[in-house]
């Protein structure tokens, strides 16, 4: 990747029902070493139920708002300037439990998982979602998600549950 500047409105963006994804640096640009995406999270939204990545670590740097995170059994809150490390192999979830917007940068290492979001968006375009296709997508990305945790997380933190 040549030296470049990615502006505040540059990069392809998608919306997954309250969790946004704006692509800043794709793994193709880094030789697969990492990818960088921005995640805007709508107010009172569960961005992801409890899930685990087998292949990648995630580093979430909060830019705006407050982001709730569950790492294993521990529940934390991160604000602007805080970095949350979510290592591969650890169950985690995240959300915006405030009435305002939240935004974070997510460094994914190694890269490649960022493609999951685009593929998921394609599967969600025509309701109802094809659960078999979503399961196959998660298998391809070595992602395990416990959708049953969505209702509990939403109830405990006053969130909209999209799972």
C-alpha positions in Angstrom: 0.0 0.0 0.0 1.4 3.4 -0.9 1.4 6.2 1.6 -2.0 7.7 1.7 -4.4 9.8 3.7 -7.9 8.4 4.4 -10.2 11.3 5.1 -13.2 11.4 7.5 -15.7 10.5 4.8 -13.5 8.1 2.7 -13.8 4.4 2.7 -16.7 2.1 1.8 -19.3 2.0 4.6 -22.1 -0.4 5.4 -24.8 -0.6 8.1 -25.6 -3.8 9.9 -28.7 -2.6 11.8 -27.1 -0.3 14.3 -23.5 -1.4 13.9 -21.7 0.5 11.1 -18.5 -0.5 9.4 -16.3 1.9 7.5 -13.3 0.4 5.8 -10.2 2.4 6.4 -7.4 -0.1 5.6 -8.2 -3.5 4.2 -6.0 -6.6 4.7 -5.3 -6.6 1.0 -3.4 -3.3 1.5 -1.3 -4.7 4.3 -0.3 -8.1 3.0 -2.8 -9.6 5.3 -1.1 -8.3 8.5 -4.1 -6.3 9.7 -7.2 -4.4 8.7 -8.6 -1.2 10.3 -12.3 -0.4 10.3 -14.4 2.3 12.1 -17.5 1.1 14.0 -20.2 3.7 14.6 -22.7 2.2 17.0 -26.2 3.6 17.3 -27.5 4.6 20.7 -28.8 1.8 23.0 -27.6 -0.9 20.5 -26.1 -4.3 21.2 -23.4 -4.4 18.4 -22.5 -8.0 19.0 -23.7 -10.8 21.2 -21.1 -13.0 23.0 -18.8 -14.4 20.4 -15.3 -15.8 20.0 -12.7 -15.5 17.2 -10.3 -18.3 16.6 -8.0 -16.6 14.2 -7.7 -12.9 15.0 -7.1 -10.4 17.8 -9.1 -7.2 18.0 -8.0 -3.9 19.4 -10.8 -1.4 19.8 -9.9 2.3 20.3 -12.9 4.4 21.4 -13.2 7.7 19.6 -16.6 9.0 20.8 -19.2 8.0 23.4 -19.1 5.1 25.8 -18.8 1.5 24.8 -19.8 -1.4 27.0 -17.8 -4.5 26.7 -18.0 -8.0 28.2 -14.8 -9.9 28.2 -15.4 -13.4 29.5 -17.3 -12.8 32.7 -16.0 -9.2 33.2 -18.2 -6.2 32.2 -16.3 -3.0 31.5 -17.0 0.4 30.0 -14.6 2.3 27.7 -14.6 6.0 26.7 -12.7 8.2 24.3 -9.1 7.4 24.4 -9.5 4.0 25.9 -8.2 0.9 24.2 -9.9 -2.5 24.6 -7.9 -5.6 23.7 -10.0 -8.7 22.7 -7.6 -11.6 22.2 -8.5 -14.5 19.9 -10.0 -17.4 21.8 -11.8 -15.2 24.4 -15.6 -14.7 24.5 -16.6 -11.1 24.2 -19.5 -8.8 23.3 -19.9 -5.0 22.9 -22.6 -2.3 22.9 -23.5 1.3 23.2 -25.7 1.8 26.3 -25.9 5.6 26.0 -28.5 7.8 24.3 -25.8 9.3 22.1 -23.6 7.9 19.3 -20.5 5.9 19.9 -17.6 5.3 17.5 -14.5 3.2 17.7 -11.6 2.1 15.6 -11.1 -1.6 15.3 -7.7 -3.0 14.4 -8.1 -6.7 13.3 -4.9 -8.8 13.3 -4.2 -10.7 11.2 -6.5 -9.1 8.6 -9.2 -10.9 6.6 -12.1 -10.9 9.1 -13.2 -7.5 7.9 -14.7 -9.2 4.8 -17.1 -10.9 7.2 -19.1 -7.7 7.6 -19.7 -7.2 3.9 -20.7 -10.8 3.4 -23.1 -10.6 6.4 -24.6 -7.4 5.0 -25.4 -9.3 1.8 -27.1 -12.1 3.7 -29.2 -9.6 5.7 -30.5 -7.7 2.5 -33.4 -10.0 2.0 -35.3 -10.9 5.2 -35.8 -13.3 6.7 -32.1 -14.1 7.1 -31.0 -17.5 5.9 -29.7 -19.0 9.2 -28.0 -21.8 7.3 -26.0 -19.4 5.2 -25.1 -17.3 8.3 -23.9 -20.4 10.0 -21.7 -21.3 7.0 -20.3 -17.8 6.9 -19.4 -17.9 10.6 -17.7 -21.3 10.0 -15.7 -19.9 7.1 -14.4 -17.1 9.4 -13.9 -19.4 12.5 -16.4 -17.3 14.4 -18.7 -18.7 17.1 -21.5 -16.5 18.2 -23.9 -17.3 21.1 -27.1 -15.6 19.8 -28.9 -16.7 23.0 -26.9 -14.1 25.0 -28.4 -11.2 23.1 -31.7 -11.0 25.0 -29.9 -11.1 28.4 -27.3 -8.5 27.4 -30.1 -6.3 26.0 -32.2 -6.6 29.2 -29.3 -6.0 31.6 -28.0 -2.9 29.8 -31.1 -1.4 28.3 -30.3 -2.2 24.7 -32.0 -2.9 21.4 -31.4 -6.5 20.6 -30.9 -7.2 16.9 -30.0 -10.8 17.5 
